[in-house]
Amino acid sequence: MKYDFETVMKRYGCGSRKWDEMREYGYSEIDDIIPFSVADMEFAPAPEIVQGLQDYISCAVLGYSGATDEFKITTCDWVEKRHGYRPKEEWILTTQGVVDAFYQAINSFTEEGDGVMLLTPVYYPMYNGIRANNRTLVDCPLVRKGTRYEIDFEDFEAKAKDENTKMFILCNPHNPCSRVWTPEELTKIAQICAENDVFVVSDEIHFDLLMNGSKHTMFLSLGEELTKNAMSIIAPSKTFNLAGLQTSMVLIPNPEHRETFLKGQMKHTGNPKCNILGYEACQIAYKNCEPWLDAVLDVIAENKRVIEEFFAEHFPQIKIMDFEATYLLWMDWSGLGIEAKELERINREEAGLFFDEGYIFGEAGDCFERWNLACPTWCIEDALDRMKETYDKYLNK
Ligand SMILES: Cc1ncc(COP(=O)(O)O)c(C=O)c1O
């Protein structure tokens, strides 16, 4: 099937923060400019999802509804098919999004003041979840080696050994560095955390968005012994651009921990259910939309290739980090010799380029830009032209 990956649906005034932000800089519907910031796609959902939801609504009662056995089986089928590992259906709980799930985990498995480790730079709501709940951030900076990030295991182990450290929130694949952690790295993490009673929350929301032949290892596949104090969070939201439906799955093998998580959900929300359309869309996606996903991955790969080629010719000072997963390209712009806030100003005010600024992911992101590549290739080409025109005057003085 041929999908439409060319049309942009302008989302001004639709409640999309990333679109409305451009208004503040004077852009409007008449400009052919799209934002490259927040991680959702500028593509319509797969036609099978649109049609499937229409069919569903035409004959469904939209009353109270939770996750059905079919929903859980379909989820496990998908994970097994894409990642070679089958979780058990009874492990599945649902949350209204992945952020909701890790906030809940922080509340359920740690106390105020406890240390929560993060490998940084990382997805900024993870810092927010720790701080907003009065936990202590235990910062484990990733080590950059050329265009690749690695874990400093000596530092990680020392911090896990601290008696106050109770949790580690893993981001795998890692946003924004685009690393897919290897089985060896994950085993080391799991061993250190198990030895030191550190609970692992593995956010795997980007697990289906693999680039360059990368393979994702589900954290729970490391085996019962290493993961009895662990949970994984997965979702169809990044994979199929369904974030607005707020449907995510939490996998908790240990029944006691599952009970604790569920009790926490009941305490905080009183109703741990998702949107009925979210459950339905997820099942349609997992059953019928794999070809759409594979086609999207091709567009993302092409967009990355276009940028890489353009930068090699016109901006060799900008370093693109290894792109193993996600649709979020992580780029070091420090070689341009312009400080972070000024880069942001030039990009937004002069070039019409709305990236996620690297510093929002932590100090190590200073002078980095994160470019969302889930958009038509012509949008990338236009953006590169604007970038060249704008930066010529700064770089060729
Ligand atoms: C690592 C990571 N976790 C969670 C989320 C958001 O999840 P949700 O919208 O389901 O809360 C994102 C979105 O960019 C993300 O990158």
The ligand as an SDF file (V2000), in Angstrom:
LIG
                    3D

 16 16  0  0  0  0  0  0  0  0999 V2000
   11.4900    8.4410   26.7850 C   0  0  0  0  0  0  0  0  0  0  0  0
   10.0990    8.9600   26.7380 C   0  0  0  0  0  0  0  0  0  0  0  0
    9.2070    8.5500   27.6540 N   0  0  0  0  0  0  0  0  0  0  0  0
    7.9200    8.9970   27.6330 C   0  0  0  0  0  0  0  0  0  0  0  0
    7.4970    9.8950   26.6810 C   0  0  0  0  0  0  0  0  0  0  0  0
    6.0800   10.4020   26.6890 C   0  0  0  0  0  0  0  0  0  0  0  0
    5.1820    9.3910   26.9260 O   0  0  0  0  0  0  0  0  0  0  0  0
    3.6240    9.6840   27.0890 P   0  0  0  0  0  0  0  0  0  0  0  0
    3.2390   10.7010   26.0900 O   0  0  0  0  0  0  0  0  0  0  0  0
    3.0070    8.3570   26.8760 O   0  0  0  0  0  0  0  0  0  0  0  0
    3.4340   10.1500   28.4930 O   0  0  0  0  0  0  0  0  0  0  0  0
    8.4040   10.3410   25.7110 C   0  0  0  0  0  0  0  0  0  0  0  0
    7.9750   11.3220   24.6970 C   0  0  0  0  0  0  0  0  0  0  0  0
    8.7550   11.9150   24.0060 O   0  0  0  0  0  0  0  0  0  0  0  0
    9.7260    9.8620   25.7450 C   0  0  0  0  0  0  0  0  0  0  0  0
   10.6270   10.2660   24.8360 O   0  0  0  0  0  0  0  0  0  0  0  0
  1  2  1  0
  2  3  1  0
  2 15  2  0
  3  4  2  0
  4  5  1  0
  5  6  1  0
  5 12  2  0
  6  7  1  0
  7  8  1  0
  8  9  2  0
  8 10  1  0
  8 11  1  0
 12 13  1  0
 12 15  1  0
 13 14  2  0
 15 16  1  0
M  END
$$$$
